Amino acid sequence: MNAYFGQIMTTDTVKVCYDALITEANSMETCSRCDSLVFDQNTYTWVLFSMGNTVGVNELQFIWEDGGKIYDMLGRELTEIPLGEMYIKGGKLNITR
């Protein structure tokens, strides 16, 4: 069985949910399940997001490297520190008087 959903792209992560209802001898059983799917570019198929075995997660460290540049509040690079105005240097907001 195939279905087509024009809003879903292969770069999306898709959450798929389904309910199964079983009725037998005036008794009803319900099963609900949700899974997240991602598109595998190597096999051209949708696979469960949780299928991989995670071996580690590393925290990303952001290192500010601007070479000592100075910027105004609009993000324009300045050649000298402005007097009496706010400016950004080293990722920090500064003001001189």
Jmol script that loads the backbone (N, CA, C; Angstrom):
load data "model"
ATOM      1  N   MET A   1       0.846  -1.159   0.000  1.00  0.00           N
ATOM      2  CA  MET A   1       0.000   0.000   0.000  1.00  0.00           C
ATOM      3  C   MET A   1       0.902   1.235   0.000  1.00  0.00           C
ATOM      4  N   ASN A   2       0.631   2.183  -0.855  1.00  0.00           N
ATOM      5  CA  ASN A   2       1.409   3.414  -0.945  1.00  0.00           C
ATOM      6  C   ASN A   2       0.498   4.608  -0.746  1.00  0.00           C
ATOM      7  N   ALA A   3       1.077   5.686  -0.230  1.00  0.00           N
ATOM      8  CA  ALA A   3       0.348   6.940  -0.076  1.00  0.00           C
ATOM      9  C   ALA A   3       1.294   8.070  -0.450  1.00  0.00           C
ATOM     10  N   TYR A   4       0.741   9.178  -0.897  1.00  0.00           N
ATOM     11  CA  TYR A   4       1.536  10.330  -1.295  1.00  0.00           C
ATOM     12  C   TYR A   4       1.062  11.549  -0.515  1.00  0.00           C
ATOM     13  N   PHE A   5       1.987  12.237   0.118  1.00  0.00           N
ATOM     14  CA  PHE A   5       1.688  13.452   0.861  1.00  0.00           C
ATOM     15  C   PHE A   5       2.590  14.555   0.320  1.00  0.00           C
ATOM     16  N   GLY A   6       2.024  15.476  -0.437  1.00  0.00           N
ATOM     17  CA  GLY A   6       2.799  16.520  -1.109  1.00  0.00           C
ATOM     18  C   GLY A   6       3.498  17.488  -0.177  1.00  0.00           C
ATOM     19  N   GLN A   7       3.036  17.595   1.058  1.00  0.00           N
ATOM     20  CA  GLN A   7       3.628  18.546   1.998  1.00  0.00           C
ATOM     21  C   GLN A   7       4.908  18.004   2.630  1.00  0.00           C
ATOM     22  N   ILE A   8       5.135  16.707   2.561  1.00  0.00           N
ATOM     23  CA  ILE A   8       6.285  16.089   3.222  1.00  0.00           C
ATOM     24  C   ILE A   8       7.434  15.993   2.244  1.00  0.00           C
ATOM     25  N   MET A   9       8.603  16.470   2.685  1.00  0.00           N
ATOM     26  CA  MET A   9       9.810  16.413   1.861  1.00  0.00           C
ATOM     27  C   MET A   9      10.768  15.398   2.464  1.00  0.00           C
ATOM     28  N   THR A  10      11.726  14.947   1.677  1.00  0.00           N
ATOM     29  CA  THR A  10      12.678  13.947   2.165  1.00  0.00           C
ATOM     30  C   THR A  10      13.645  14.518   3.190  1.00  0.00           C
ATOM     31  N   THR A  11      13.659  15.827   3.389  1.00  0.00           N
ATOM     32  CA  THR A  11      14.510  16.434   4.414  1.00  0.00           C
ATOM     33  C   THR A  11      13.780  16.566   5.749  1.00  0.00           C
ATOM     34  N   ASP A  12      12.504  16.178   5.786  1.00  0.00           N
ATOM     35  CA  ASP A  12      11.700  16.287   7.005  1.00  0.00           C
ATOM     36  C   ASP A  12      11.876  15.062   7.902  1.00  0.00           C
ATOM     37  N   THR A  13      11.616  15.266   9.192  1.00  0.00           N
ATOM     38  CA  THR A  13      11.412  14.168  10.120  1.00  0.00           C
ATOM     39  C   THR A  13       9.910  14.067  10.301  1.00  0.00           C
ATOM     40  N   VAL A  14       9.358  12.893  10.078  1.00  0.00           N
ATOM     41  CA  VAL A  14       7.914  12.714  10.058  1.00  0.00           C
ATOM     42  C   VAL A  14       7.485  11.877  11.265  1.00  0.00           C
ATOM     43  N   LYS A  15       6.482  12.357  11.987  1.00  0.00           N
ATOM     44  CA  LYS A  15       5.914  11.586  13.090  1.00  0.00           C
ATOM     45  C   LYS A  15       4.667  10.888  12.569  1.00  0.00           C
ATOM     46  N   VAL A  16       4.670   9.560  12.649  1.00  0.00           N
ATOM     47  CA  VAL A  16       3.566   8.749  12.157  1.00  0.00           C
ATOM     48  C   VAL A  16       2.911   8.055  13.351  1.00  0.00           C
ATOM     49  N   CYS A  17       1.597   8.217  13.474  1.00  0.00           N
ATOM     50  CA  CYS A  17       0.852   7.583  14.561  1.00  0.00           C
ATOM     51  C   CYS A  17      -0.258   6.723  13.970  1.00  0.00           C
ATOM     52  N   TYR A  18      -0.543   5.619  14.635  1.00  0.00           N
ATOM     53  CA  TYR A  18      -1.637   4.768  14.188  1.00  0.00           C
ATOM     54  C   TYR A  18      -2.309   4.127  15.400  1.00  0.00           C
ATOM     55  N   ASP A  19      -3.574   3.798  15.237  1.00  0.00           N
ATOM     56  CA  ASP A  19      -4.367   3.137  16.265  1.00  0.00           C
ATOM     57  C   ASP A  19      -4.884   1.822  15.691  1.00  0.00           C
ATOM     58  N   ALA A  20      -4.798   0.760  16.455  1.00  0.00           N
ATOM     59  CA  ALA A  20      -5.355  -0.536  16.066  1.00  0.00           C
ATOM     60  C   ALA A  20      -6.448  -0.899  17.064  1.00  0.00           C
ATOM     61  N   LEU A  21      -7.616  -1.233  16.554  1.00  0.00           N
ATOM     62  CA  LEU A  21      -8.744  -1.616  17.394  1.00  0.00           C
ATOM     63  C   LEU A  21      -9.099  -3.066  17.094  1.00  0.00           C
ATOM     64  N   ILE A  22      -9.157  -3.891  18.127  1.00  0.00           N
ATOM     65  CA  ILE A  22      -9.516  -5.300  17.970  1.00  0.00           C
ATOM     66  C   ILE A  22     -10.747  -5.548  18.828  1.00  0.00           C
ATOM     67  N   THR A  23     -11.799  -6.023  18.184  1.00  0.00           N
ATOM     68  CA  THR A  23     -13.032  -6.342  18.888  1.00  0.00           C
ATOM     69  C   THR A  23     -13.259  -7.846  18.829  1.00  0.00           C
ATOM     70  N   GLU A  24     -13.440  -8.465  20.003  1.00  0.00           N
ATOM     71  CA  GLU A  24     -13.677  -9.901  20.053  1.00  0.00           C
ATOM     72  C   GLU A  24     -14.561 -10.207  21.256  1.00  0.00           C
ATOM     73  N   ALA A  25     -15.653 -10.873  21.022  1.00  0.00           N
ATOM     74  CA  ALA A  25     -16.578 -11.311  22.081  1.00  0.00           C
ATOM     75  C   ALA A  25     -16.994 -10.135  22.968  1.00  0.00           C
ATOM     76  N   ASN A  26     -17.441  -9.062  22.338  1.00  0.00           N
ATOM     77  CA  ASN A  26     -17.906  -7.863  23.048  1.00  0.00           C
ATOM     78  C   ASN A  26     -16.824  -7.200  23.898  1.00  0.00           C
ATOM     79  N   SER A  27     -15.578  -7.439  23.569  1.00  0.00           N
ATOM     80  CA  SER A  27     -14.459  -6.817  24.271  1.00  0.00           C
ATOM     81  C   SER A  27     -13.598  -6.099  23.231  1.00  0.00           C
ATOM     82  N   MET A  28     -13.196  -4.878  23.531  1.00  0.00           N
ATOM     83  CA  MET A  28     -12.397  -4.109  22.576  1.00  0.00           C
ATOM     84  C   MET A  28     -11.010  -3.837  23.151  1.00  0.00           C
ATOM     85  N   GLU A  29     -10.005  -4.116  22.376  1.00  0.00           N
ATOM     86  CA  GLU A  29      -8.614  -3.823  22.725  1.00  0.00           C
ATOM     87  C   GLU A  29      -8.134  -2.698  21.814  1.00  0.00           C
ATOM     88  N   THR A  30      -7.407  -1.747  22.372  1.00  0.00           N
ATOM     89  CA  THR A  30      -6.887  -0.613  21.602  1.00  0.00           C
ATOM     90  C   THR A  30      -5.376  -0.543  21.760  1.00  0.00           C
ATOM     91  N   CYS A  31      -4.709  -0.322  20.662  1.00  0.00           N
ATOM     92  CA  CYS A  31      -3.250  -0.155  20.676  1.00  0.00           C
ATOM     93  C   CYS A  31      -2.928   1.113  19.896  1.00  0.00           C
ATOM     94  N   SER A  32      -2.248   2.037  20.525  1.00  0.00           N
ATOM     95  CA  SER A  32      -1.822   3.279  19.864  1.00  0.00           C
ATOM     96  C   SER A  32      -0.305   3.318  19.839  1.00  0.00           C
ATOM     97  N   ARG A  33       0.238   3.746  18.730  1.00  0.00           N
ATOM     98  CA  ARG A  33       1.692   3.785  18.585  1.00  0.00           C
ATOM     99  C   ARG A  33       2.093   4.961  17.715  1.00  0.00           C
ATOM    100  N   CYS A  34       3.184   5.624  18.071  1.00  0.00           N
ATOM    101  CA  CYS A  34       3.745   6.710  17.261  1.00  0.00           C
ATOM    102  C   CYS A  34       5.236   6.460  17.066  1.00  0.00           C
ATOM    103  N   ASP A  35       5.717   6.718  15.873  1.00  0.00           N
ATOM    104  CA  ASP A  35       7.132   6.594  15.548  1.00  0.00           C
ATOM    105  C   ASP A  35       7.560   7.809  14.731  1.00  0.00           C
ATOM    106  N   SER A  36       8.826   8.156  14.837  1.00  0.00           N
ATOM    107  CA  SER A  36       9.394   9.212  14.003  1.00  0.00           C
ATOM    108  C   SER A  36      10.214   8.566  12.902  1.00  0.00           C
ATOM    109  N   LEU A  37      10.033   9.064  11.683  1.00  0.00           N
ATOM    110  CA  LEU A  37      10.727   8.520  10.521  1.00  0.00           C
ATOM    111  C   LEU A  37      11.603   9.591   9.880  1.00  0.00           C
ATOM    112  N   VAL A  38      12.752   9.175   9.368  1.00  0.00           N
ATOM    113  CA  VAL A  38      13.629  10.053   8.584  1.00  0.00           C
ATOM    114  C   VAL A  38      13.924   9.344   7.268  1.00  0.00           C
ATOM    115  N   PHE A  39      14.233  10.112   6.243  1.00  0.00           N
ATOM    116  CA  PHE A  39      14.512   9.544   4.931  1.00  0.00           C
ATOM    117  C   PHE A  39      15.990   9.204   4.832  1.00  0.00           C
ATOM    118  N   ASP A  40      16.298   7.957   4.482  1.00  0.00           N
ATOM    119  CA  ASP A  40      17.672   7.500   4.311  1.00  0.00           C
ATOM    120  C   ASP A  40      18.068   7.695   2.848  1.00  0.00           C
ATOM    121  N   GLN A  41      18.982   8.623   2.608  1.00  0.00           N
ATOM    122  CA  GLN A  41      19.394   8.945   1.236  1.00  0.00           C
ATOM    123  C   GLN A  41      20.151   7.788   0.575  1.00  0.00           C
ATOM    124  N   ASN A  42      20.722   6.884   1.370  1.00  0.00           N
ATOM    125  CA  ASN A  42      21.474   5.763   0.793  1.00  0.00           C
ATOM    126  C   ASN A  42      20.557   4.666   0.256  1.00  0.00           C
ATOM    127  N   THR A  43      19.455   4.408   0.956  1.00  0.00           N
ATOM    128  CA  THR A  43      18.548   3.330   0.541  1.00  0.00           C
ATOM    129  C   THR A  43      17.266   3.857  -0.090  1.00  0.00           C
ATOM    130  N   TYR A  44      17.078   5.183  -0.090  1.00  0.00           N
ATOM    131  CA  TYR A  44      15.879   5.829  -0.635  1.00  0.00           C
ATOM    132  C   TYR A  44      14.603   5.291   0.020  1.00  0.00           C
ATOM    133  N   THR A  45      14.662   5.101   1.332  1.00  0.00           N
ATOM    134  CA  THR A  45      13.498   4.630   2.080  1.00  0.00           C
ATOM    135  C   THR A  45      13.377   5.432   3.373  1.00  0.00           C
ATOM    136  N   TRP A  46      12.179   5.406   3.954  1.00  0.00           N
ATOM    137  CA  TRP A  46      11.954   6.015   5.265  1.00  0.00           C
ATOM    138  C   TRP A  46      12.293   4.981   6.327  1.00  0.00           C
ATOM    139  N   VAL A  47      13.085   5.369   7.319  1.00  0.00           N
ATOM    140  CA  VAL A  47      13.497   4.454   8.379  1.00  0.00           C
ATOM    141  C   VAL A  47      13.143   5.071   9.726  1.00  0.00           C
ATOM    142  N   LEU A  48      13.032   4.213  10.744  1.00  0.00           N
ATOM    143  CA  LEU A  48      12.761   4.701  12.091  1.00  0.00           C
ATOM    144  C   LEU A  48      13.897   5.592  12.560  1.00  0.00           C
ATOM    145  N   PHE A  49      13.556   6.711  13.153  1.00  0.00           N
ATOM    146  CA  PHE A  49      14.561   7.655  13.651  1.00  0.00           C
ATOM    147  C   PHE A  49      15.415   7.012  14.735  1.00  0.00           C
ATOM    148  N   SER A  50      14.860   6.090  15.499  1.00  0.00           N
ATOM    149  CA  SER A  50      15.563   5.498  16.632  1.00  0.00           C
ATOM    150  C   SER A  50      16.339   4.230  16.267  1.00  0.00           C
ATOM    151  N   MET A  51      16.512   3.931  14.975  1.00  0.00           N
ATOM    152  CA  MET A  51      17.149   2.670  14.588  1.00  0.00           C
ATOM    153  C   MET A  51      18.653   2.652  14.794  1.00  0.00           C
ATOM    154  N   GLY A  52      19.292   3.804  14.857  1.00  0.00           N
ATOM    155  CA  GLY A  52      20.742   3.812  15.025  1.00  0.00           C
ATOM    156  C   GLY A  52      21.138   3.539  16.465  1.00  0.00           C
ATOM    157  N   ASN A  53      22.335   3.031  16.662  1.00  0.00           N
ATOM    158  CA  ASN A  53      22.866   2.823  18.005  1.00  0.00           C
ATOM    159  C   ASN A  53      23.766   3.993  18.347  1.00  0.00           C
ATOM    160  N   THR A  54      23.279   4.873  19.186  1.00  0.00           N
ATOM    161  CA  THR A  54      24.063   6.046  19.568  1.00  0.00           C
ATOM    162  C   THR A  54      25.224   5.596  20.431  1.00  0.00           C
ATOM    163  N   VAL A  55      26.428   5.970  20.041  1.00  0.00           N
ATOM    164  CA  VAL A  55      27.603   5.582  20.812  1.00  0.00           C
ATOM    165  C   VAL A  55      28.157   6.731  21.625  1.00  0.00           C
ATOM    166  N   GLY A  56      27.680   7.937  21.375  1.00  0.00           N
ATOM    167  CA  GLY A  56      28.147   9.066  22.164  1.00  0.00           C
ATOM    168  C   GLY A  56      27.581  10.369  21.651  1.00  0.00           C
ATOM    169  N   VAL A  57      27.476  11.311  22.550  1.00  0.00           N
ATOM    170  CA  VAL A  57      27.016  12.644  22.207  1.00  0.00           C
ATOM    171  C   VAL A  57      28.025  13.623  22.780  1.00  0.00           C
ATOM    172  N   ASN A  58      28.585  14.436  21.934  1.00  0.00           N
ATOM    173  CA  ASN A  58      29.562  15.421  22.374  1.00  0.00           C
ATOM    174  C   ASN A  58      28.934  16.796  22.413  1.00  0.00           C
ATOM    175  N   GLU A  59      29.234  17.544  23.463  1.00  0.00           N
ATOM    176  CA  GLU A  59      28.731  18.903  23.567  1.00  0.00           C
ATOM    177  C   GLU A  59      29.562  19.802  22.666  1.00  0.00           C
ATOM    178  N   LEU A  60      28.879  20.652  21.921  1.00  0.00           N
ATOM    179  CA  LEU A  60      29.575  21.592  21.051  1.00  0.00           C
ATOM    180  C   LEU A  60      30.051  22.784  21.872  1.00  0.00           C
ATOM    181  N   GLN A  61      31.267  23.186  21.647  1.00  0.00           N
ATOM    182  CA  GLN A  61      31.831  24.335  22.328  1.00  0.00           C
ATOM    183  C   GLN A  61      31.960  25.478  21.318  1.00  0.00           C
ATOM    184  N   PHE A  62      31.314  26.605  21.623  1.00  0.00           N
ATOM    185  CA  PHE A  62      31.414  27.761  20.746  1.00  0.00           C
ATOM    186  C   PHE A  62      32.592  28.608  21.203  1.00  0.00           C
ATOM    187  N   ILE A  63      33.496  28.866  20.302  1.00  0.00           N
ATOM    188  CA  ILE A  63      34.664  29.697  20.610  1.00  0.00           C
ATOM    189  C   ILE A  63      34.551  30.965  19.775  1.00  0.00           C
ATOM    190  N   TRP A  64      34.472  32.087  20.458  1.00  0.00           N
ATOM    191  CA  TRP A  64      34.323  33.370  19.790  1.00  0.00           C
ATOM    192  C   TRP A  64      35.667  33.798  19.252  1.00  0.00           C
ATOM    193  N   GLU A  65      35.785  33.892  17.941  1.00  0.00           N
ATOM    194  CA  GLU A  65      37.022  34.332  17.302  1.00  0.00           C
ATOM    195  C   GLU A  65      36.690  35.451  16.327  1.00  0.00           C
ATOM    196  N   ASP A  66      36.903  36.674  16.751  1.00  0.00           N
ATOM    197  CA  ASP A  66      36.633  37.791  15.858  1.00  0.00           C
ATOM    198  C   ASP A  66      37.883  38.614  15.579  1.00  0.00           C
ATOM    199  N   GLY A  67      39.021  38.164  16.087  1.00  0.00           N
ATOM    200  CA  GLY A  67      40.271  38.860  15.831  1.00  0.00           C
ATOM    201  C   GLY A  67      40.321  40.256  16.438  1.00  0.00           C
ATOM    202  N   GLY A  68      39.557  40.505  17.522  1.00  0.00           N
ATOM    203  CA  GLY A  68      39.565  41.804  18.172  1.00  0.00           C
ATOM    204  C   GLY A  68      38.781  42.864  17.415  1.00  0.00           C
ATOM    205  N   LYS A  69      37.942  42.456  16.491  1.00  0.00           N
ATOM    206  CA  LYS A  69      37.175  43.421  15.710  1.00  0.00           C
ATOM    207  C   LYS A  69      36.114  44.086  16.568  1.00  0.00           C
ATOM    208  N   ILE A  70      35.718  45.278  16.160  1.00  0.00           N
ATOM    209  CA  ILE A  70      34.726  46.081  16.872  1.00  0.00           C
ATOM    210  C   ILE A  70      33.546  46.291  15.924  1.00  0.00           C
ATOM    211  N   TYR A  71      32.315  46.142  16.468  1.00  0.00           N
ATOM    212  CA  TYR A  71      31.105  46.296  15.664  1.00  0.00           C
ATOM    213  C   TYR A  71      30.157  47.272  16.337  1.00  0.00           C
ATOM    214  N   ASP A  72      29.370  47.993  15.525  1.00  0.00           N
ATOM    215  CA  ASP A  72      28.318  48.837  16.093  1.00  0.00           C
ATOM    216  C   ASP A  72      27.078  47.990  16.327  1.00  0.00           C
ATOM    217  N   MET A  73      26.005  48.596  16.819  1.00  0.00           N
ATOM    218  CA  MET A  73      24.795  47.856  17.172  1.00  0.00           C
ATOM    219  C   MET A  73      24.054  47.304  15.950  1.00  0.00           C
ATOM    220  N   LEU A  74      24.419  47.758  14.763  1.00  0.00           N
ATOM    221  CA  LEU A  74      23.815  47.232  13.540  1.00  0.00           C
ATOM    222  C   LEU A  74      24.672  46.147  12.903  1.00  0.00           C
ATOM    223  N   GLY A  75      25.785  45.781  13.565  1.00  0.00           N
ATOM    224  CA  GLY A  75      26.640  44.720  13.065  1.00  0.00           C
ATOM    225  C   GLY A  75      27.684  45.165  12.074  1.00  0.00           C
ATOM    226  N   ARG A  76      27.830  46.486  11.899  1.00  0.00           N
ATOM    227  CA  ARG A  76      28.841  46.992  10.963  1.00  0.00           C
ATOM    228  C   ARG A  76      30.193  47.045  11.667  1.00  0.00           C
ATOM    229  N   GLU A  77      31.233  46.642  10.965  1.00  0.00           N
ATOM    230  CA  GLU A  77      32.576  46.658  11.541  1.00  0.00           C
ATOM    231  C   GLU A  77      33.070  48.102  11.656  1.00  0.00           C
ATOM    232  N   LEU A  78      33.676  48.428  12.798  1.00  0.00           N
ATOM    233  CA  LEU A  78      34.219  49.764  13.043  1.00  0.00           C
ATOM    234  C   LEU A  78      35.734  49.708  13.053  1.00  0.00           C
ATOM    235  N   THR A  79      36.355  50.836  12.760  1.00  0.00           N
ATOM    236  CA  THR A  79      37.816  50.900  12.766  1.00  0.00           C
ATOM    237  C   THR A  79      38.357  51.400  14.098  1.00  0.00           C
ATOM    238  N   GLU A  80      37.495  52.077  14.896  1.00  0.00           N
ATOM    239  CA  GLU A  80      37.926  52.562  16.214  1.00  0.00           C
ATOM    240  C   GLU A  80      36.747  52.521  17.176  1.00  0.00           C
ATOM    241  N   ILE A  81      37.055  52.554  18.456  1.00  0.00           N
ATOM    242  CA  ILE A  81      36.022  52.507  19.488  1.00  0.00           C
ATOM    243  C   ILE A  81      35.277  53.836  19.514  1.00  0.00           C
ATOM    244  N   PRO A  82      33.950  53.809  19.376  1.00  0.00           N
ATOM    245  CA  PRO A  82      33.180  55.060  19.401  1.00  0.00           C
ATOM    246  C   PRO A  82      33.023  55.585  20.827  1.00  0.00           C
ATOM    247  N   LEU A  83      33.029  56.891  20.979  1.00  0.00           N
ATOM    248  CA  LEU A  83      32.843  57.505  22.296  1.00  0.00           C
ATOM    249  C   LEU A  83      31.365  57.750  22.550  1.00  0.00           C
ATOM    250  N   GLY A  84      30.904  57.348  23.742  1.00  0.00           N
ATOM    251  CA  GLY A  84      29.527  57.594  24.141  1.00  0.00           C
ATOM    252  C   GLY A  84      28.498  56.733  23.438  1.00  0.00           C
ATOM    253  N   GLU A  85      28.917  55.692  22.736  1.00  0.00           N
ATOM    254  CA  GLU A  85      27.991  54.810  22.041  1.00  0.00           C
ATOM    255  C   GLU A  85      28.273  53.354  22.421  1.00  0.00           C
ATOM    256  N   MET A  86      27.242  52.540  22.336  1.00  0.00           N
ATOM    257  CA  MET A  86      27.428  51.117  22.599  1.00  0.00           C
ATOM    258  C   MET A  86      28.104  50.469  21.397  1.00  0.00           C
ATOM    259  N   TYR A  87      28.945  49.493  21.677  1.00  0.00           N
ATOM    260  CA  TYR A  87      29.617  48.740  20.627  1.00  0.00           C
ATOM    261  C   TYR A  87      29.857  47.314  21.121  1.00  0.00           C
ATOM    262  N   ILE A  88      30.200  46.441  20.199  1.00  0.00           N
ATOM    263  CA  ILE A  88      30.437  45.034  20.521  1.00  0.00           C
ATOM    264  C   ILE A  88      31.896  44.714  20.239  1.00  0.00           C
ATOM    265  N   LYS A  89      32.569  44.138  21.237  1.00  0.00           N
ATOM    266  CA  LYS A  89      33.957  43.724  21.080  1.00  0.00           C
ATOM    267  C   LYS A  89      34.132  42.432  21.866  1.00  0.00           C
ATOM    268  N   GLY A  90      34.674  41.412  21.223  1.00  0.00           N
ATOM    269  CA  GLY A  90      34.883  40.125  21.892  1.00  0.00           C
ATOM    270  C   GLY A  90      33.583  39.458  22.290  1.00  0.00           C
ATOM    271  N   GLY A  91      32.500  39.725  21.555  1.00  0.00           N
ATOM    272  CA  GLY A  91      31.226  39.096  21.857  1.00  0.00           C
ATOM    273  C   GLY A  91      30.510  39.727  23.039  1.00  0.00           C
ATOM    274  N   LYS A  92      31.020  40.858  23.528  1.00  0.00           N
ATOM    275  CA  LYS A  92      30.401  41.520  24.690  1.00  0.00           C
ATOM    276  C   LYS A  92      30.002  42.939  24.329  1.00  0.00           C
ATOM    277  N   LEU A  93      28.920  43.375  24.942  1.00  0.00           N
ATOM    278  CA  LEU A  93      28.409  44.724  24.724  1.00  0.00           C
ATOM    279  C   LEU A  93      29.185  45.690  25.618  1.00  0.00           C
ATOM    280  N   ASN A  94      29.679  46.775  25.053  1.00  0.00           N
ATOM    281  CA  ASN A  94      30.484  47.754  25.779  1.00  0.00           C
ATOM    282  C   ASN A  94      29.969  49.163  25.497  1.00  0.00           C
ATOM    283  N   ILE A  95      30.353  50.089  26.352  1.00  0.00           N
ATOM    284  CA  ILE A  95      30.087  51.508  26.116  1.00  0.00           C
ATOM    285  C   ILE A  95      31.225  52.309  26.759  1.00  0.00           C
ATOM    286  N   THR A  96      31.683  53.357  26.069  1.00  0.00           N
ATOM    287  CA  THR A  96      32.724  54.220  26.620  1.00  0.00           C
ATOM    288  C   THR A  96      32.130  55.603  26.832  1.00  0.00           C
ATOM    289  N   ARG A  97      32.659  56.316  27.810  1.00  0.00           N
ATOM    290  CA  ARG A  97      32.156  57.658  28.135  1.00  0.00           C
ATOM    291  C   ARG A  97      33.219  58.690  27.882  1.00  0.00           C
TER     292      ARG A  97
END
end "model"
wireframe off; spacefill off
backbone 0.3
color backbone group
